[in-house]
């Protein structure tokens, strides 16, 4: 809706997908261990859909208010199993370490599990005072993440594998910090400023 009767509103919905073979830059493409569950994966910060709403309203006293709201599908996660140690045994049952060292294998295509949805709401208030015909000063108050949302944007997504010292190629999932957040949205932030236009 265009600006009329002191208010305007703009909304949008984005639907899409970024699917393909997931290969981080440093991966060895000749290593067959890195081919498991890599096809049909979600690439980057793929969001199945995003909804945006932005609006403004002119309050009495010529105070301008602006609001922005974003709701997005949660970011895609990987679920990996990190295997290390002497999981192989020789003919005499002596331990044999993995030649490649530690190996991380994808248990499911990236994006089969997602983080919680992300919601961000921002507010802005301003009032322009004209000093001259071509000069004005505008105090601004901005409130970012007004609801103080703490949506998780990254977390630990790897299991650890503990080899069984008595039997080759067997073991168990070790205790892990799977799912522990490593990044969240920044907290509520209030910012004051002054804009000088000339």
ChimeraX attribute file (.defattr): number of C-alpha atoms within 10 A of each C-alpha:
attribute: neighborCount
match mode: 1-to-1
recipient: residues
	/A:1	9
	/A:2	10
	/A:3	12
	/A:4	9
	/A:5	8
	/A:6	13
	/A:7	16
	/A:8	15
	/A:9	15
	/A:10	12
	/A:11	13
	/A:12	10
	/A:13	12
	/A:14	11
	/A:15	9
	/A:16	10
	/A:17	12
	/A:18	13
	/A:19	15
	/A:20	14
	/A:21	15
	/A:22	19
	/A:23	15
	/A:24	9
	/A:25	7
	/A:26	6
	/A:27	10
	/A:28	12
	/A:29	12
	/A:30	8
	/A:31	9
	/A:32	8
	/A:33	13
	/A:34	17
	/A:35	16
	/A:36	12
	/A:37	16
	/A:38	18
	/A:39	15
	/A:40	16
	/A:41	22
	/A:42	24
	/A:43	18
	/A:44	13
	/A:45	15
	/A:46	17
	/A:47	21
	/A:48	16
	/A:49	14
	/A:50	18
	/A:51	15
	/A:52	15
	/A:53	15
	/A:54	17
	/A:55	18
	/A:56	19
	/A:57	19
	/A:58	18
	/A:59	13
	/A:60	8
	/A:61	7
	/A:62	13
	/A:63	12
	/A:64	18
	/A:65	18
	/A:66	18
	/A:67	19
	/A:68	18
	/A:69	16
	/A:70	17
	/A:71	16
	/A:72	18
	/A:73	18
	/A:74	24
	/A:75	21
	/A:76	23
	/A:77	24
	/A:78	21
	/A:79	21
	/A:80	20
	/A:81	17
	/A:82	16
	/A:83	20
	/A:84	17
	/A:85	17
	/A:86	19
	/A:87	21
	/A:88	18
	/A:89	16
	/A:90	9
	/A:91	6
	/A:92	6
	/A:93	12
	/A:94	13
	/A:95	17
	/A:96	13
	/A:97	14
	/A:98	14
	/A:99	8
	/A:100	8
	/A:101	10
	/A:102	11
	/A:103	16
	/A:104	17
	/A:105	19
	/A:106	19
	/A:107	16
	/A:108	18
	/A:109	22
	/A:110	25
	/A:111	22
	/A:112	14
	/A:113	15
	/A:114	16
	/A:115	18
	/A:116	14
	/A:117	15
	/A:118	19
	/A:119	20
	/A:120	19
	/A:121	19
	/A:122	18
	/A:123	19
	/A:124	18
	/A:125	19
	/A:126	20
	/A:127	18
	/A:128	17
	/A:129	13
	/A:130	12
	/A:131	11
	/A:132	9
	/A:133	7
	/A:134	8
	/A:135	11
	/A:136	14
	/A:137	16
	/A:138	14
	/A:139	14
	/A:140	16
	/A:141	15
	/A:142	19
	/A:143	17
	/A:144	19
	/A:145	21
	/A:146	16
	/A:147	13
	/A:148	15
	/A:149	16
	/A:150	16
	/A:151	18
	/A:152	19
	/A:153	20
	/A:154	19
	/A:155	17
	/A:156	17
	/A:157	17
	/A:158	20
	/A:159	21
	/A:160	18
	/A:161	20
	/A:162	18
	/A:163	20
	/A:164	15
	/A:165	17
	/A:166	13
	/A:167	13
	/A:168	17
	/A:169	12
	/A:170	13
	/A:171	15
	/A:172	10
	/A:173	13
	/A:174	11
	/A:175	10
	/A:176	13
	/A:177	13
	/A:178	14
	/A:179	16
	/A:180	12
	/A:181	15
	/A:182	10
	/A:183	13
	/A:184	14
	/A:185	16
	/A:186	12
	/A:187	13
	/A:188	15
	/A:189	12
	/A:190	13
	/A:191	10
	/A:192	12
	/A:193	10
	/A:194	13
	/A:195	12
	/A:196	11
	/A:197	12
	/A:198	10
